Amino acid sequence: MSGKRVLKLLVLAWGGFLCVSSLCLAQTPGTAKPDAPVAADTSLAGKQLGAQPKKEHRFWDKENDWLFAGVGASRTLDYFSTLNFRRRGRQEILLTNEVVDNHAAFATIEAAGTGTSIAISYLFHHYGHHKLERWTSIAHIGLAAGGSVRNYCLKTAHFAAAPGSP
C-alpha cells in the first residue's frame, strides 16, 4: 500500500471512530453526585401520569439476529462480487489489488467489517440509541449490497493486444 493511501485510510477510520464515540458519549445522562441534593422534577414529562416507560430490548433479539445475518450475507456477497470483477480484469479502488488477490486476507477483512458493524450496533444499544442500533445494520446491508451489484454490473476490462502479439 502506498503511504498516501494508508494515511487516508487511517484518517477516515479515526474520523469515524470520533464521530461514533462523540454520538455515544453526548447522549449519556448525567449522574448526580451522592452529596448533592436531588431537585424535584417539575417538567411536563414528569407530570404525565399515563406515560409509558420506553421498552428496552435485549441486544440479541430476533430483529438484530436477522439484521446481523443480513450484514454477514451482504459482506459475503461483496467478497464474491469483488473476486469476480478482479477475475474479469477490473481494479479494486478501496483496497489494494494485492490484498484482494490474497483470498485469506480479504476474507478476514470482510469478517472484520461484519464484526465491526455488530460492535457499533452494540455501542448504540448500550447507550440507549436503539434506532441507531438498527439503522447501523440497515445502512451496512444497503451499502454492501449496492457495492456488490455495482461490481457485477461493471463491464469486463478488455486490454488492447500489444503490437506483435498473436
C-alpha positions as CSV (number, residue, x, y, z in Angstrom):
1,M,0.0,0.0,0.0
2,S,1.3,3.5,-0.8
3,G,1.9,5.9,2.1
4,K,-0.8,8.3,0.9
5,R,-3.4,5.5,0.8
6,V,-2.5,4.3,4.3
7,L,-2.7,7.8,5.6
8,K,-6.1,8.4,4.0
9,L,-7.5,5.1,5.5
10,L,-6.2,6.0,8.9
11,V,-7.7,9.5,8.8
12,L,-11.0,8.0,7.6
13,A,-11.0,5.4,10.4
14,W,-10.0,7.9,13.1
15,G,-12.8,10.3,11.9
16,G,-15.4,7.5,12.0
17,F,-14.2,6.5,15.5
18,L,-14.5,10.1,16.7
19,C,-18.0,10.5,15.3
20,V,-19.3,7.3,16.8
21,S,-17.7,7.9,20.2
22,S,-19.0,11.5,20.3
23,L,-22.5,10.4,19.5
24,C,-22.4,7.7,22.2
25,L,-21.0,10.0,24.9
26,A,-23.1,13.1,24.0
27,Q,-26.3,11.2,24.8
28,T,-25.4,9.7,28.1
29,P,-27.4,11.0,31.0
30,G,-25.5,12.9,33.7
31,T,-25.3,11.4,37.1
32,A,-25.9,13.4,40.3
33,K,-23.2,13.4,43.0
34,P,-24.2,11.5,46.1
35,D,-23.7,14.6,48.3
36,A,-25.8,16.9,46.1
37,P,-29.5,17.4,46.8
38,V,-31.9,16.0,44.3
39,A,-34.1,18.5,42.7
40,A,-37.8,17.7,42.1
41,D,-38.8,17.0,38.5
42,T,-41.1,19.9,37.5
43,S,-41.0,19.2,33.8
44,L,-44.1,18.4,31.8
45,A,-42.8,14.8,31.2
46,G,-42.5,14.2,34.9
47,K,-46.2,15.2,35.5
48,Q,-47.6,12.9,32.9
49,L,-49.1,10.1,34.9
50,G,-50.1,7.9,31.9
51,A,-46.7,8.0,30.2
52,Q,-45.4,4.6,29.4
53,P,-41.6,3.9,30.0
54,K,-39.7,3.0,26.9
55,K,-39.5,-0.7,26.2
56,E,-35.9,-1.8,26.1
57,H,-35.0,-5.0,24.2
58,R,-32.2,-7.5,24.5
59,F,-29.3,-6.9,22.2
60,W,-29.5,-10.4,20.7
61,D,-33.2,-10.3,19.9
62,K,-34.8,-11.7,16.8
63,E,-34.7,-8.4,14.8
64,N,-31.0,-7.9,15.5
65,D,-30.3,-11.6,14.7
66,W,-31.8,-11.1,11.2
67,L,-30.0,-7.8,10.7
68,F,-26.6,-9.2,11.6
69,A,-27.3,-12.2,9.4
70,G,-28.1,-9.7,6.6
71,V,-24.8,-7.8,7.3
72,G,-22.9,-11.1,7.1
73,A,-24.7,-12.1,3.9
74,S,-24.1,-8.8,2.2
75,R,-20.4,-8.9,3.1
76,T,-20.2,-12.4,1.7
77,L,-21.8,-11.2,-1.5
78,D,-19.3,-8.3,-1.6
79,Y,-16.5,-10.8,-1.2
80,F,-17.6,-12.9,-4.1
81,S,-18.5,-10.0,-6.4
82,T,-15.1,-8.4,-5.8
83,L,-13.3,-11.6,-6.6
84,N,-15.5,-11.9,-9.7
85,F,-14.6,-8.5,-11.1
86,R,-10.9,-9.0,-10.3
87,R,-11.0,-12.1,-12.4
88,R,-12.5,-10.0,-15.2
89,G,-9.6,-7.6,-15.1
90,R,-11.0,-4.8,-13.1
91,Q,-9.0,-2.9,-10.5
92,E,-10.0,-2.5,-6.8
93,I,-10.3,1.1,-5.6
94,L,-10.9,0.8,-1.8
95,L,-8.2,-1.8,-1.1
96,T,-5.1,-2.7,-3.0
97,N,-5.3,-5.5,-5.6
98,E,-2.7,-7.4,-3.6
99,V,-5.0,-7.6,-0.6
100,V,-8.0,-8.7,-2.6
101,D,-6.0,-11.3,-4.5
102,N,-4.9,-12.8,-1.2
103,H,-8.2,-14.6,-0.5
104,A,-7.5,-15.3,3.2
105,A,-6.6,-11.7,4.0
106,F,-9.6,-10.4,2.0
107,A,-12.0,-12.8,3.8
108,T,-10.6,-11.7,7.1
109,I,-11.2,-8.0,6.2
110,E,-14.8,-8.8,5.2
111,A,-15.3,-10.7,8.5
112,A,-13.8,-7.9,10.5
113,G,-16.2,-5.5,8.7
114,T,-19.1,-7.6,9.9
115,G,-17.8,-7.8,13.4
116,T,-17.2,-4.0,13.5
117,S,-20.8,-3.4,12.4
118,I,-22.1,-5.6,15.2
119,A,-19.8,-3.8,17.7
120,I,-21.0,-0.4,16.7
121,S,-24.6,-1.6,17.0
122,Y,-23.8,-2.9,20.5
123,L,-22.4,0.5,21.5
124,F,-25.6,2.2,20.3
125,H,-27.6,-0.4,22.2
126,H,-25.6,0.0,25.4
127,Y,-26.1,3.8,25.4
128,G,-29.8,3.6,24.6
129,H,-29.8,4.6,21.0
130,H,-31.9,1.8,19.8
131,K,-32.9,3.3,16.4
132,L,-29.3,4.0,15.5
133,E,-28.5,0.4,16.6
134,R,-30.9,-0.9,14.0
135,W,-30.0,1.6,11.3
136,T,-26.3,0.8,11.6
137,S,-27.0,-2.7,10.2
138,I,-29.6,-1.5,7.7
139,A,-27.2,1.0,6.2
140,H,-24.4,-1.5,6.2
141,I,-26.5,-4.0,4.3
142,G,-27.6,-1.4,1.8
143,L,-24.1,-0.2,1.1
144,A,-22.5,-3.6,0.8
145,A,-25.3,-5.0,-1.4
146,G,-25.2,-1.8,-3.5
147,G,-21.4,-2.2,-4.0
148,S,-21.9,-5.8,-4.9
149,V,-24.5,-5.0,-7.5
150,R,-22.1,-2.4,-8.9
151,N,-19.3,-4.9,-9.0
152,Y,-21.4,-7.3,-11.1
153,C,-22.6,-4.6,-13.4
154,L,-19.1,-3.5,-14.4
155,K,-18.0,-4.5,-17.8
156,T,-15.1,-6.8,-18.3
157,A,-11.9,-5.0,-19.0
158,H,-10.6,-5.8,-22.4
159,F,-7.0,-4.8,-22.9
160,A,-5.6,-4.0,-26.3
161,A,-3.2,-6.6,-27.6
162,A,0.4,-5.4,-27.7
163,P,1.9,-5.0,-31.2
164,G,3.4,-8.2,-32.4
165,S,1.5,-10.5,-30.1
166,P,-0.6,-13.3,-31.5
